[in-house]
Amino acid sequence: MDESPQELTSLVGREVYSNNGVYVGEVEDLRLDLEAEAVTGLALHNVNRDVFKDVVGRSQGVLIPYRWVRSVGDIVIITDTIERLRTEEDEEPEVAV
């Protein structure tokens, strides 16, 4: 396995999927903390409107925290947090009888 460092720009253009295989979007840009010399977020475009239906509105993209990233390879895999947010919104509240 190649452990050599890669340029940050190599993330741009990669597709992003949840760890359950749901397409989330495509990396358009990175959010950096220059003092800590760390990536803090991924700016996505071409986002899955079904996942972000109430979040995106008319905007073209979203910014997700880099802490959600689980794996980077040919694609970026993030935690299923996004799917859980969608599921919680879609569930109807329980009614006490």
C-alpha positions in Angstrom: 0.0 0.0 0.0 1.3 3.4 -1.0 1.6 5.6 2.1 3.3 8.6 0.4 1.8 12.0 0.9 -0.6 13.3 -1.7 -1.5 16.8 -2.7 -4.7 18.2 -1.3 -5.9 19.1 -4.7 -6.1 15.4 -5.5 -9.4 15.3 -3.5 -11.1 17.8 -5.8 -13.4 16.0 -8.3 -13.7 12.8 -6.2 -17.2 11.4 -5.6 -18.4 11.2 -2.0 -20.5 8.3 -0.8 -21.8 7.3 2.7 -20.4 4.1 4.2 -23.8 2.6 3.2 -23.2 3.3 -0.5 -25.5 6.4 -0.9 -24.1 9.0 -3.3 -23.6 12.3 -1.4 -21.9 14.6 -3.9 -18.6 15.6 -5.5 -15.6 17.4 -3.8 -15.3 20.9 -5.3 -13.1 22.5 -2.7 -11.5 22.1 0.7 -11.8 24.1 3.9 -8.5 24.5 5.6 -7.3 25.6 9.0 -4.0 27.2 8.1 -2.8 27.6 11.7 -3.3 23.9 12.5 -2.3 22.9 8.9 -5.3 20.7 8.7 -8.3 20.1 6.4 -11.5 20.9 8.3 -14.2 20.4 5.7 -15.1 19.4 2.2 -17.1 21.6 -0.1 -19.4 19.5 -2.2 -21.3 20.2 -5.4 -23.6 18.1 -7.5 -25.1 17.0 -4.2 -27.7 14.3 -3.9 -30.9 16.4 -3.6 -32.8 13.6 -1.9 -30.2 13.6 1.0 -30.1 17.3 1.4 -33.6 18.3 0.4 -34.2 20.6 3.4 -30.7 21.7 3.9 -29.6 22.8 0.4 -32.7 24.7 -0.8 -31.6 26.7 -3.9 -27.9 26.6 -3.1 -25.5 24.6 -5.3 -23.6 22.8 -2.6 -22.8 22.0 1.0 -19.9 22.0 3.4 -19.4 18.9 5.4 -17.0 18.5 8.3 -13.8 16.5 7.5 -14.3 14.5 10.7 -17.1 12.6 8.9 -14.5 11.3 6.4 -13.8 7.6 7.0 -11.7 6.7 3.9 -10.1 8.4 0.9 -9.2 6.4 -2.2 -10.7 6.6 -5.7 -13.8 7.9 -3.9 -14.3 9.5 -0.5 -16.4 7.5 2.0 -18.0 9.4 4.9 -20.0 8.3 7.9 -23.7 7.6 7.5 -24.6 10.7 9.6 -26.3 12.3 6.6 -28.5 9.3 6.1 -29.5 9.3 9.8 -30.4 13.0 9.6 -32.6 12.2 6.6 -34.2 9.3 8.4 -35.0 11.3 11.5 -36.7 14.0 9.5 -38.8 11.5 7.5 -40.0 9.6 10.6 -43.3 10.6 12.0 -43.4 11.4 15.7 -44.8 8.7 18.0 -48.3 9.4 19.4 -49.0 8.4 23.0 -52.2 6.5 23.4 
